[in-house]
Amino acid sequence: MPKTVRAAFDEFAARLEPTILQKADARIKHTGVRDCLGESLHVESAFLTGSYGRSTIIRPPNDIDLFIVLSYPKHGSDFYNSHDGAEKALRVFHYYLKICYPDTPIRKDHPAIHLDFTTYGFDVVPAFLRNGGGYVIPNRYGSGWMSTDPTKHAARTTAMNKATDNYFVPLVKIFKSWNRAHSDKLTGFHLEMAMVNAWPRAAPSLLAPMSPPAAVRYASAQVAAAALFPSLSSRLQYYTADPAGLSGNIDAYLDANDRALTRQRLDSAAAESQIALRHERRDDHVSAINKWRDIFGDPFPAYS
């Protein structure tokens, strides 16, 4: 059990990391779903994406996203170019997956088929390669297909993690845990991409005033978290566009009341985090850890 704030944050981050068994289970389910659909459909590729693919998923996992990329020459006329083709693809996926997993609850949940395994959910997404890069998948908010590019989303997270001396990914997990403890108002993807925009930037260098401002590099996770709470609240005043530039605003799901409520909670956490930092500066790690536990809830370790 931790005796310092830094040790408490290290243990907190470790608690959020999926276990070896959970990762192995995800690989087994990935292979099983791919092989199931591949028996009846022409599958070009299948890959885990979303927070699992970006290494920002937290324990216990909620849903894992799996893209099943179909062959356009074989299935373009069946689904992509046909009337109501995205719905047809989802129905076909549902049909074959129910044959393979008769005892698993399965439902159509745009843009995916959701398998409710006993360990966690799996969202299986029909996809085609997109001309110009990326993929097309069933539209999340209506009929037809929408464009997306999870490789660009992952690249954005990777670049920010490098720019912040590898603090970004652990902080994303920490804030996802905070969000989960406060009613899950934000989707994980929206939160992660908003955090890229919200991460404080340094002032331009006098030697290179026209260069893009660099991400601030913090000395500890707790100082970074305290800076991110108010910055993220400010960021949520505005819409968050798809970083790949393909599917509009990724926070269209968020109504005004939930946006305002989330900002209030972030502002409250920002004020509380400053109190925690003051306790730590006075070398009162007991009070500091207790305050961080007030902010993050039971997943945050208690003082030993």
N, C-alpha and C positions, 0 to 999 in steps of 0.2 A: 504494500500500500504506500502511496506517495507521501513524502514529507515536505516537498517543495512544489510550487506552482508549475515549474517546468516539467517535473516528473509526473505531475497529475495530468498535464496535457499530453505527454508522451503515452501514458497509460490509456487515456481517453481515445487517442488515435488508434492504439492497438486494439482496443475493444470494438472499434467500428470496422476493422478489417475483416472481410469474410474469411472463414476458416478454410483450412486445406480441404476438409471434407466437403464443404459447400462449393468450393471451386471445382473439385473433382465431380461432384454431383451435377453441376452446371454443364460440364463437358460431356458427361454421359447423356444427359437429356438433350443437349444440342445434337449429338450424333444420332440418338434415337429418333428425334423429330425429322431430321434431315433424311435419314434412311427410310422412314415411313412414307414421306411425301415423294421421295425419289423412286419408290417402287411403282408409282402410278403416274407421275408427272416428270417432265424433262427439267431437271434442276441444274442450272449452270454453276451455282455456288451457294453456300450458306455460311453466314458468319454472325457471331454475337456482336451486338452493337449497343447503343444507349450507354448508360452509366457503367455497365459491366465492361463494355468495349473501351471506355475512356478511363477505366480503373478508378472511378469515383463512386461505385456502389458501396453501400454500407450494410453492416450486419444488424439485424437479420435482413436478408434481401427481400424486397417486396416482389418486383417483377423484373424479369430478364428479357431483353428484346433479341429476337432472332430473325434476321432477314433471310428469306428464301428467294433467291433470284432465279426466275424462270427463264427458259430459253425463248427468245422472241420469235425465231423462225418456227418453233414448234407450237407456241401458245399465244402468239400475238393476235391472231385472228380469233382465238377462243375468248380471250379476256381483254387485252389492251384496246383492240380496235372494234370490239363489239359493244352493242348497246348494254348499258348497265354492267360492263365487264368487270369493274372492281368488285361489285357485289357478287358476281358469279365466281370470281376467284376466291373470295372469302367463304362462299358456300361450299365450294369444292374442297378447300382446305379443311373446313369443319367436317365434312363428310369423311374424308380419308383419315383425319386425326381421330375421329370418334371410333373408327374401326380399329385403329392401333391402340387406343387408350380408352376402352369401353367403360372402365370404372372411374375415370378422371372427369370431374366436372369441366365442361368445355362450353364456351359461349363466344358469339361474335361480338367484338368490342373494337370498333373502328380505331385505328386502321389495321387491326390484327385479329387473330383468333387467340383467345386467352385460355390457356390450360392451367387449371388450378391444382397443381401438384400438392402433395401433402407438405413438402418443404417450402415451396414458394411458387409464385405464378410465372408462367412463360408466355410472352406475347409473340406469336408467330406471324410475321408480316410478309404477305406476298409482294414481290418487287420485280421490276424489269430494269435493265440498264437504260439510262437516259442519254439521248444524243446530246453531246456537249459536256458530259460528265455527271456523276451522281446517279440517282435512281428515281423511279416513280413508284409510289405506293398508294394504296387506297386513301382517299381524302379523309382527313380526320373529322371534318365538320359537315360533310355532305356526300353526294355521289361523285363518281368519277375518280380520277387519279390526281395526285399532287406530287410535286418534285421535292426532293430532299437530297442531302449529301452528308451522311454521317462521318465520312472521312475528313471533311473540312471542320466539322464540329470537334472531332478528336484532335485534329492538328491545332486548333485554337487553344484547347485545354493544355496540350503538351507544350506549346510555345509559352503560355503564361506560366506554367509550372517552372520552366527553365528560366524565365525572366525573373522569377521570385525566389531563386535558390531552392526550388522544390518545396516551397511552403504552400503553393496554391492548391494542389490536389488534397493534401491533408486538411486544409481549411475548408475546402468544398465539402468534404465528408463531415467535418465538425458542424458546418452550417446546415447540412442536410439533417443531421441528428437534431439540431435545434428546431428546424422546421417541423420534423416529425413530432417533436414534443409539444409543438404549438399548433396542433390541428391540421398539419399538412396542407396549408392553404396554397403553397407554391408547388408546382411540379419540379422534380429534380432537375430536368433539363433546363427549364426556365431559370431556376435559381443559379445553376452553374454558369450559364451564359451571361446572366445579369452580373454575377460576381466578376467575370472577366472585365466587363465595362466599369464596374464599381471599384475595382482595386485602385487605390490611390496612386497617382503618378507624381514623379518628381518634377520640380521646376526645370524648364529648359536650361541646358548648359550655355554659359556665356561663350564657350568656344564653338558651339554648334547650335545657335539659337533656332535654326529651322528644322532641327531633327525632332522626330516624334518624342514626346516625353516618355521616359523609361518608368517601368513599374517600380514603386518603392519596395526596397528590400528591408524586411523587419528582422530584429534580433531574436524574436521569439514568437511562438504561435499565439500567446496571449496578447501581446502588443498588436499583432496583426488582426486578431479577432476584434479587439477593442476599436481599431480603426475602421474595420469593415462594417460593423453594425450601423453607424450613422451614414457611411458612404452608400451602403446598399439601400437603406431607407430612402435616401435622396434619389438614387437611381430608379427606384420603383415609382417615382412620380411619372416616369415616361415609359412608353412602350419599348419592348425589346424585340428588335428585328432578328429574323433568321440570319445568323452569321454567314451562311452559305448563299444568301441573297436569292433564295428560291421559293420560300413558302410564307412570305409576309411576316407578321408579328407572331412570335411564338408564345405570347402571353394573352392571346385573344380569349382564352378560357376564363380569365380572371376578371370578376366583376368589380365595380367601384367599391362596394362595401368590404370585400375581402382584401382588396388592395390597401384600403385605408386602415383596416384592422391589422394587417401585417406590418405596415409602416409604424403604427403605434407600438406594436410589440418590439420591433427593431429599435425604435427610439428609447423604449424603456430598458432594453438590454444594453444599449449604448451607455446610458447613464449608470447602470449597475456595474458595467465593466470598468468604468473609470474608478469606481469605489474599490473594486477588486485590485486594480493596479496600484492604488494608493496604499492599500493594505500590504501589498508585496513590497513596495518601496520602503515601508517601515519595517520590513523583515517579519511581518506578521503573516506567515504562510497559512496558519490555521484559518484566520478570518478570510484571507484571499481565496483559498480553496473552497471554503464554504460559500462564498459569494459566487464564484464561478459555478458551483453546484446548483445554487439558486437559479442561475441563468440557464444552464443546460439541462438541468433535471437529473434524475437518477442515473442515467448512463455515465455521467461525469463521476470519477472516483472520489470517495471521501478521504479526508485526511487520516493518516494512519495514527 
